[in-house]
Amino acid sequence: MQEKKLKQQAEMKKKMQAKAARKGGISEVRRLTQEELLAEAKKTEAANVKSLHIYMKMELEKKKARHLKQVFKGPVIRFQSVTMPQIQGVLSETRDNLQEERIDVDSLDSEVKVKVAFDLCLVGV
């Protein structure tokens, strides 16, 4: 049974080789010798090295020709939002602390007055 299978496989292999040979315009398909394989490998290596050099040149050119972002040199209006997200737990604690502490604003420096006023605005007291 196995001998029959092996014969069928060998016949199929021969048919495929013959078909490939006809398709490629070769009269017969045969295995290449070691010398022929080495010669083919040298040709392939030379083609690959040439292709690699071309690819490396293209990459260098691409690096040199990198598109630089243009910087606008005219007047610019920039808006910055000062709104902050409200955190309920922190706000309630801060509001309670500020309500407990009564601050005498007249006795504070002007910088501290501004900071206290800003903190009160954030808390919403």
C-alpha positions as CSV (number, residue, x, y, z in Angstrom):
1,M,0.0,0.0,0.0
2,Q,2.8,2.5,0.9
3,E,4.8,1.5,-2.2
4,K,1.8,2.5,-4.3
5,K,1.5,5.8,-2.5
6,L,5.2,6.5,-3.0
7,K,5.0,5.7,-6.7
8,Q,2.0,8.1,-7.1
9,Q,3.8,10.9,-5.3
10,A,6.9,10.4,-7.5
11,E,4.7,10.5,-10.6
12,M,3.0,13.7,-9.4
13,K,6.4,15.3,-8.7
14,K,7.6,14.5,-12.2
15,K,4.4,15.9,-13.7
16,M,4.8,19.1,-11.7
17,Q,8.4,19.5,-12.7
18,A,7.6,18.9,-16.3
19,K,4.8,21.4,-16.2
20,A,7.1,24.0,-14.5
21,A,9.8,23.3,-17.1
22,R,7.4,23.9,-20.0
23,K,6.1,27.0,-18.4
24,G,9.6,28.4,-17.9
25,G,10.8,27.5,-21.4
26,I,13.2,24.9,-20.0
27,S,13.4,21.5,-21.5
28,E,14.1,19.8,-18.2
29,V,14.1,20.6,-14.5
30,R,17.1,19.4,-12.6
31,R,18.7,20.1,-9.2
32,L,21.5,22.7,-9.2
33,T,25.0,21.7,-8.2
34,Q,26.7,23.2,-5.2
35,E,28.8,25.5,-7.5
36,E,25.7,26.7,-9.4
37,L,23.9,27.4,-6.1
38,L,26.9,29.4,-4.8
39,A,27.1,31.4,-8.1
40,E,23.4,32.1,-7.9
41,A,23.8,33.2,-4.2
42,K,26.6,35.6,-5.2
43,K,24.4,37.2,-7.9
44,T,21.5,37.5,-5.4
45,E,23.9,39.0,-2.8
46,A,25.2,41.6,-5.3
47,A,21.6,42.6,-6.2
48,N,20.6,42.9,-2.6
49,V,23.6,45.0,-1.7
50,K,22.9,47.4,-4.6
51,S,19.3,47.6,-3.5
52,L,20.3,48.3,0.1
53,H,22.6,51.2,-1.0
54,I,19.8,52.7,-3.0
55,Y,17.4,52.4,-0.1
56,M,19.9,54.0,2.3
57,K,20.4,56.9,-0.1
58,M,16.7,57.4,-0.3
59,E,16.4,57.4,3.5
60,L,19.2,60.0,3.9
61,E,17.5,62.2,1.3
62,K,14.2,61.9,3.1
63,K,15.9,62.9,6.4
64,K,17.5,65.9,4.8
65,A,14.3,67.0,3.1
66,R,12.2,66.8,6.3
67,H,9.3,69.2,6.2
68,L,9.9,71.9,8.8
69,K,6.9,73.4,10.6
70,Q,6.4,77.0,9.5
71,V,6.3,79.5,12.4
72,F,3.8,82.4,12.2
73,K,5.7,85.6,12.9
74,G,2.8,88.0,13.2
75,P,0.7,89.2,16.2
76,V,-1.0,86.4,18.1
77,I,-4.0,86.5,20.5
78,R,-3.9,83.7,22.9
79,F,-6.8,82.9,25.3
80,Q,-6.2,80.9,28.5
81,S,-9.1,79.7,30.5
82,V,-8.8,80.0,34.3
83,T,-11.9,77.9,35.0
84,M,-11.1,74.9,37.1
85,P,-13.2,71.8,37.6
86,Q,-14.9,71.7,40.9
87,I,-14.3,68.9,43.3
88,Q,-17.2,68.6,45.7
89,G,-15.4,67.1,48.7
90,V,-12.5,69.6,48.6
91,L,-14.8,72.5,48.0
92,S,-17.1,71.7,50.9
93,E,-14.1,71.4,53.3
94,T,-12.5,74.6,52.0
95,R,-15.8,76.5,52.3
96,D,-16.2,75.3,55.9
97,N,-12.7,76.3,56.8
98,L,-13.0,79.7,55.3
99,Q,-16.3,80.4,57.0
100,E,-14.8,79.4,60.3
101,E,-11.8,81.7,59.8
102,R,-12.8,85.3,59.7
103,I,-9.9,87.2,58.0
104,D,-9.2,90.8,58.7
105,V,-8.5,91.9,55.1
106,D,-7.4,95.4,56.0
107,S,-4.4,94.2,58.0
108,L,-3.0,92.0,55.2
109,D,-0.5,93.0,52.5
110,S,-1.9,93.7,49.0
111,E,-0.4,90.4,47.6
112,V,-2.1,88.4,50.3
113,K,-5.4,90.3,49.7
114,V,-5.4,89.3,46.1
115,K,-4.6,85.6,46.9
116,V,-7.4,85.5,49.6
117,A,-9.9,87.1,47.2
118,F,-8.9,84.6,44.5
119,D,-9.3,81.7,46.9
120,L,-12.7,83.0,47.9
121,C,-13.8,83.3,44.3
122,L,-12.8,79.8,43.6
123,V,-14.7,78.4,46.5
124,G,-17.7,80.6,45.8
125,V,-18.1,82.0,49.4
